[in-house]
Every structure is written in C-alpha cells, then in structure tokens.
Amino acid sequence: MSDANVIHQDIPISTVDSPSVVLELIYRLKIKDVMTSAVITAKKSDTLRHIQAMMRENHITGIPIVEKIRLAGIVSIDDIVTALDKGHIDELVQEHMTREVIVLEDDMPLSFAISYLNKFHYGRFPVLNKNQELVGILTSNDVIKTLLVEMNREVLRLEKTHQSPASSTGGVTDLQFVTVRYDFELAGHASTEIKKALKAKNIDPKIIRRVAIASYELEINQVVHSLGGTISCSIAPDRITVVAQDSGPGIEDVEVALQEGWSTANEWIRSLGFGAGMGLANTKRVSDEFTIESEKGKGTTVCSTVYRRAPEGGQS
C-alpha cells in the first residue's frame, strides 16, 4: 500500500495493557462485527480519473479493486496524487494499483485488526471471508466507533449487575459477585471477599482455606473461559456453598474437563500464568459435595459445598 494509507498516529488502543473492559471487548468482538460491509469498489478497467471522482463523491481515501468478487488490488489517494503529478490520470487502474495487499479475515478477533493498524500504519484493510471474497473494509474509525458503543453497553450492564451486598436471613449469610471475561485486574476479588467474610465469623481456618481454594478456582475459570457470570456464596450454620454460574460458552465434555491438566486456554492466557487446567479438579478435591452442569452454548453452573463440621469419612 502507498504512503497515503499511513495514519498520523497509532490507534490509541493496546491489545496488552488496555483497561480490562476494553481487552474483553477486543477479544470477544470479531472483525465482521466492526467492519464496513457496504464497500465501494472499482474495476481494473476503470481509469484513475474515475477513481478520483468516486473518492471525492464518497469522501473516502482508498478504493479496493475487484474482479467479480475477488480482491485484485487497491488504489489510494496517494496513487491519484501521483497520477496527477505524472500525467497518467486517464490511464487504467490495473496499470497503477497496488497488487500486494495486506488483508484481514472477517472471523478474526478484533485484536488482530488493532495489531495490524498499529503495526502497518495503514488507514484501511480489505476484509475477506473464508472463501477469499471481499466482504468489507476496516478503518481505525470503525474500530473506535464500535468500541465506544460497546463500552457504553458494557457500562450499563455492569451497573445493573454490580456486586450485591451481603444479606442475612435465618442465620444464613449470602454474598454475590460479578465476574467479567478477561478482567484479570479484579480476578480473585470474589474469593478474597468471601475469605474475609468467613474470617469475620471465626470459622475454622482449615474450612476457610478449602472454601477459598474453591471460590478462587471457580472465579478464575469464569474470567478465563466464560463470557462472564456470578460467584455466589451462602454461609449457613452447617455448611458453606459456593455457586459459579456463567452464560456460556459451556463445556463440551464435562468428564474430560475434570481431568487434571486439561485446558482450552489459548497461548495468550497461558502467558499470563492462567489456564493450567487444574481449576475444576482442585475445586472438586476440596469440596465435600461437588456438582457441575453445563450445556454447550448456554453456560455452566458449578456448586461446591464444604461442611463446617466434616461428616464421618469426609475432609477435615
């Protein structure tokens, strides 16, 4: 691509150290959720002057060149300026278009697009589908506008699902916490607060440790693997129950997921020190009662119960 595709500065979003809510969005959204689908295109047989008029009429600075529905190249405003300077503005596009074009795929996470924008400094990227057909175009403006809309929705969602205050009924104390996907800054908050509540009730430290392990493992599992959910803790006179409930994507094979070391975490998650595949196994190990229900695409519910006085033959 030519120099006119260079933007004045990088898109002000990082795929590494942005706020957690932004990271969650850029790894959840796909390029097809952000790109402009109504792409203005031209043919190789068009003249550069025709391209110039199209750019002026549509207020754009780059036009993909297609042959049927396949991308053949791209022409930028810089190509038009060069054509005017050198006197070949009436020549055919195919003689002057950029043929080596860096593209994105519509099913890629948005994080790829941000990395490409910051690495190559191009103003736009054509987007292809799995059949290598041109289906959209993506610019930094598309990314920023979509993230602003999605962040506003996320703020509204979090306002509705904020941490519920502890409540006590009939000698039972209930706590509830919200988890957000990839929110590693707050990962562990729920288990820490549960541990504090147990200590305030002077519960046996051995019991507290087991509940803390279960709540932490379930919380991290939601942050790493789910789309977000809730961690609830019920402190009763005879038992402590932690319930982790999320909205998806669900576990395909629960028996396999319970095996130590089995994990679906990607390399990025592992590089952060998570995704070792011990979460569910550790939770089951410290529980007196353990149940898990999961449906692919609909979510998972895990229930861990620890008795305050271990039954005969149980853990102590």
HUHUZI-V176419 format. One record per pair of residues at least 12 apart in sequence whose C-alpha atoms are under 10 Angstrom apart, sorted by the first residue. I is the first residue (numbers start at 0). GAP is how many residues later the second one is. Records with the same first field share a line. If there is no record, write none. Layout:
I->GAP / GAP
This chain:
0->61 / 72 / 73 / 74 / 75 / 77 / 78 / 96 / 97 / 98 / 99 / 100 / 101 / 119 / 121 / 122 / 123 / 124
1->72 / 73 / 74 / 75 / 76 / 77 / 95 / 96 / 120
2->73 / 74 / 75 / 76 / 118 / 119 / 120
3->57 / 58 / 71 / 72 / 73 / 74 / 75 / 76 / 77 / 118 / 119
4->56 / 57 / 70 / 71 / 72 / 73 / 115 / 116 / 117 / 118 / 119 / 120
5->111 / 114 / 115 / 116 / 117 / 118
6->110 / 111 / 113 / 114 / 115 / 116 / 117 / 133
7->113 / 114 / 115
8->108 / 109 / 112
9->104 / 105 / 107 / 108 / 109 / 110 / 111 / 112 / 113 / 130
10->103 / 104 / 106 / 107 / 110 / 128 / 129 / 130 / 132 / 133
11->102 / 106 / 128 / 132
12->13 / 98 / 101 / 102 / 105 / 130 / 131
13->12 / 97 / 100 / 101 / 104
14->12 / 95 / 96 / 97 / 99 / 100
15->95 / 252
18->164 / 165 / 166
19->160 / 161 / 162 / 163 / 164 / 165 / 166
20->129 / 130 / 133 / 134 / 159 / 160 / 161 / 162
21->125 / 126 / 128 / 129 / 132 / 160 / 161
22->88 / 158 / 159 / 160 / 161
23->87 / 127 / 156 / 157 / 158 / 159 / 160 / 199 / 203 / 204
24->84 / 85 / 86 / 121 / 122 / 125 / 126 / 129 / 156 / 157
25->83 / 84 / 85 / 86 / 87 / 88 / 117 / 121
26->81 / 82 / 83 / 84 / 85 / 154 / 155
27->81 / 82 / 83 / 153 / 154 / 199
28->78 / 79 / 80 / 81 / 82 / 117 / 118 / 121
29->75 / 76 / 77 / 78 / 79 / 80 / 81 / 82 / 83
30->73 / 74 / 75 / 76 / 77 / 78 / 79 / 80 / 81 / 82 / 83 / 96 / 105 / 106 / 107 / 111 / 112
31->72 / 73 / 74 / 75 / 76 / 77 / 78 / 95 / 96 / 97 / 103 / 104 / 105 / 106
32->73 / 74 / 76 / 77 / 109 / 110 / 113
33->72 / 76 / 79 / 102 / 103 / 104 / 105 / 107 / 108 / 109 / 110 / 111 / 112 / 113
34->71 / 75 / 78 / 90 / 91 / 92 / 100 / 101 / 102 / 103 / 104 / 105 / 106 / 107 / 108 / 111
35->90 / 91 / 99 / 100 / 101 / 102 / 103 / 106
36->90 / 97 / 98 / 99 / 100 / 101
37->97 / 98 / 99
38->24 / 25 / 87 / 88 / 95 / 96 / 97 / 98 / 99
39->14 / 15 / 18 / 20 / 22 / 23 / 24 / 25 / 96 / 97
40->13 / 21 / 22 / 23 / 24 / 25 / 26 / 28 / 30 / 33 / 34 / 93
41->12 / 21 / 22 / 23 / 24 / 25 / 31 / 32 / 33 / 51
42->20 / 21 / 22 / 23 / 24 / 25 / 28 / 29 / 30 / 49 / 50 / 51
43->20 / 21 / 22 / 23 / 28 / 29 / 30 / 48 / 49 / 50 / 51 / 52 / 53
44->20 / 22 / 46 / 47 / 48 / 49 / 50
45->19 / 44 / 45 / 46 / 47 / 48
46->41 / 42 / 43 / 44 / 45 / 46 / 47 / 48 / 49
47->27 / 31 / 32 / 35 / 36 / 40 / 41 / 42 / 43 / 44 / 45 / 46 / 47 / 48 / 49
48->31 / 34 / 35 / 39 / 40 / 41 / 42 / 43 / 44
49->39 / 40 / 41 / 42 / 43
50->12 / 14 / 24 / 25 / 26 / 29 / 38 / 41 / 42
51->23 / 24 / 25 / 27 / 28 / 29 / 32 / 37
54->21 / 22 / 25
55->21
59->16 / 17
60->14 / 15 / 16 / 17 / 18 / 19 / 62 / 63
61->12 / 13 / 14 / 15 / 16 / 17 / 18 / 61 / 62 / 63
62->12 / 13 / 14 / 34 / 61 / 63 / 74
63->12 / 33 / 34 / 37 / 61 / 62 / 70 / 72 / 73
64->28 / 29 / 32 / 33 / 34 / 69
65->67 / 68
67->65 / 66
68->59 / 63 / 64 / 65 / 66
69->58 / 61 / 62 / 63 / 64 / 65
70->28 / 30 / 32 / 55 / 56 / 57 / 61 / 62 / 63 / 64
71->22 / 25 / 26 / 27 / 28 / 29 / 62
72->20 / 21 / 23 / 24 / 25 / 26 / 27 / 28 / 29 / 53
73->19 / 20 / 22 / 23 / 24 / 25 / 26 / 27 / 51 / 52
74->18 / 19 / 21 / 22 / 23 / 24
75->21 / 22 / 47 / 48
78->14 / 17 / 18 / 19
79->16 / 17
81->14
82->13
100->24 / 25
101->14 / 18 / 20 / 22 / 23 / 24 / 25
102->13 / 21 / 22 / 23 / 24 / 25 / 29 / 31 / 34 / 35
103->12 / 21 / 22 / 23 / 24 / 25 / 30 / 32 / 33 / 34
104->20 / 21 / 22 / 23 / 24 / 25 / 26 / 27 / 28 / 29 / 30 / 31
105->20 / 21 / 22 / 23 / 24 / 28 / 29 / 30 / 31 / 32
106->20 / 21 / 22 / 23
107->19 / 21
109->33
112->12 / 25 / 26 / 27 / 30
113->25 / 26 / 29 / 30
116->21 / 22 / 23 / 26
117->22
120->19
121->17 / 18
122->15 / 16 / 17 / 18
123->13 / 14 / 15 / 16 / 17 / 18
124->12 / 13 / 14 / 15
125->12 / 13
157->20 / 21 / 22
160->15 / 16 / 17 / 18 / 68 / 69
161->14 / 15 / 16 / 17
162->12 / 13 / 14 / 15 / 16 / 27 / 67 / 68
163->12 / 13 / 14 / 68
164->12
165->31 / 67 / 68
166->67
167->66 / 67 / 68
168->67
169->66 / 67
170->64 / 65 / 66
171->62 / 63 / 64 / 65 / 66 / 67 / 68
172->24 / 25 / 60 / 61 / 62 / 63 / 64 / 67
173->20 / 58 / 59 / 60 / 61 / 62 / 66 / 67 / 68
174->15 / 18 / 19 / 22 / 56 / 57 / 58 / 59 / 60 / 67
175->14 / 17 / 18 / 54 / 55 / 56 / 57 / 58 / 66 / 67 / 68
176->12 / 13 / 14 / 16 / 17 / 42 / 52 / 53 / 54 / 55 / 56 / 67
177->12 / 41 / 44 / 50 / 51 / 52 / 53 / 54 / 66 / 67 / 68
178->40 / 41 / 42 / 43 / 44 / 47 / 48 / 49 / 50 / 51 / 52 / 65 / 66 / 67
179->39 / 42 / 43 / 44 / 46 / 47 / 48 / 49 / 50 / 66
180->39 / 40 / 41 / 42 / 43 / 44 / 45 / 46 / 47 / 48
181->38 / 40 / 41 / 42 / 43 / 44 / 45 / 46 / 87
182->37 / 39 / 40 / 41 / 45
183->36 / 39 / 40 / 88 / 90
185->34 / 37
186->29 / 32 / 33 / 34 / 35 / 36 / 37
187->24 / 27 / 28 / 29 / 30 / 31 / 32 / 35
188->26 / 27 / 30
189->22 / 25 / 26 / 28 / 29 / 30 / 40 / 41 / 42 / 43
190->20 / 21 / 22 / 23 / 24 / 25 / 26 / 27 / 28 / 29 / 40 / 41 / 42 / 51
191->20 / 23 / 24
192->19
193->14 / 17 / 18 / 21 / 22 / 37 / 38 / 39 / 40 / 41 / 48
194->13 / 14 / 15 / 16 / 17 / 18 / 20 / 21
195->12 / 16
196->36 / 38
197->13 / 14 / 37 / 42
200->34
202->105
203->104 / 105 / 112
205->102 / 109 / 110
206->32 / 33 / 79 / 99 / 100 / 101 / 102 / 103 / 108 / 109
207->32 / 98 / 100
208->77
209->72 / 73 / 75 / 76 / 77 / 78 / 95 / 96 / 105 / 106
210->22 / 29 / 30 / 31 / 72 / 75 / 76 / 93 / 94 / 95 / 96
211->30 / 71 / 74
212->66 / 69 / 70 / 72 / 73 / 74
213->27 / 28 / 29 / 30 / 65 / 66 / 67 / 68 / 69 / 70 / 71 / 72 / 73 / 89 / 90 / 91 / 92
214->16 / 17 / 18 / 26 / 27 / 28 / 29 / 64 / 68 / 88 / 89
215->15 / 63 / 67
216->61 / 62 / 63 / 64 / 65 / 66
217->12 / 13 / 24 / 25 / 26 / 27 / 61 / 62 / 64 / 65 / 83 / 84 / 85 / 86
218->12 / 24 / 25 / 26 / 60
219->54 / 55 / 59
220->23 / 44 / 53 / 54 / 56 / 57 / 58 / 59
221->22 / 23 / 24 / 25 / 26 / 78
222->23 / 51
223->40 / 41 / 42 / 45 / 46 / 50 / 51
224->21 / 23 / 24 / 25 / 26 / 38 / 39 / 40 / 41 / 44 / 50
225->19 / 20 / 21 / 22 / 23 / 24 / 25 / 73 / 74
226->19 / 20 / 21 / 22 / 23 / 72
227->17 / 18 / 19 / 20 / 21 / 71
228->15 / 16 / 17 / 18 / 19 / 70 / 71 / 72
229->13 / 14 / 15 / 16 / 17 / 71
230->12 / 13 / 14 / 15 / 70 / 71 / 72
231->12 / 13 / 71
232->70 / 71 / 72
233->71
234->71 / 73
235->71 / 72
236->70 / 71 / 72
237->68 / 69 / 70 / 71 / 72
238->49 / 66 / 67 / 68 / 69 / 70 / 71
239->47 / 64 / 65 / 66 / 67 / 68
240->46 / 47 / 48 / 49 / 62 / 63 / 64 / 65 / 66
241->45 / 48 / 60 / 61 / 62 / 63 / 64
242->47 / 48 / 49 / 58 / 59 / 60 / 61 / 62
243->48 / 56 / 57 / 58 / 59 / 60
244->47 / 48 / 49 / 54 / 55 / 56 / 57 / 58
245->48 / 52 / 53 / 54 / 55 / 56
246->47 / 48 / 50 / 51 / 52 / 53 / 54
247->46 / 47 / 48 / 49 / 50 / 51 / 52 / 53
248->45 / 46 / 47 / 48 / 49 / 50 / 51
249->43 / 44 / 45 / 46 / 47 / 48 / 49 / 50 / 51
250->13 / 42 / 43 / 44 / 45 / 46 / 47 / 48 / 49
251->42 / 43 / 44 / 45
252->41 / 42 / 43
253->26 / 38 / 39 / 40 / 41 / 46
254->37
256->20 / 21 / 22 / 23 / 24
257->19 / 20 / 21 / 22 / 23 / 24 / 25 / 26 / 34
258->18 / 19 / 20 / 21 / 22 / 23
259->16 / 17 / 18 / 19 / 20 / 21 / 22
260->14 / 15 / 16 / 17 / 18 / 19 / 20
261->13 / 14 / 15 / 16 / 17 / 18 / 19
262->12 / 13 / 14 / 15 / 16
263->12 / 13
264->12
279->12 / 22
282->19 / 20 / 21 / 22
283->18 / 19 / 20 / 21
284->19 / 30
285->18 / 19 / 20 / 29 / 30
286->16 / 17 / 18 / 19 / 20 / 27 / 28
287->16 / 17 / 18 / 19 / 22 / 23 / 26 / 27 / 28
288->14 / 15 / 16 / 17 / 18 / 25
289->12 / 13 / 14 / 15 / 16
290->12 / 13 / 14
291->12
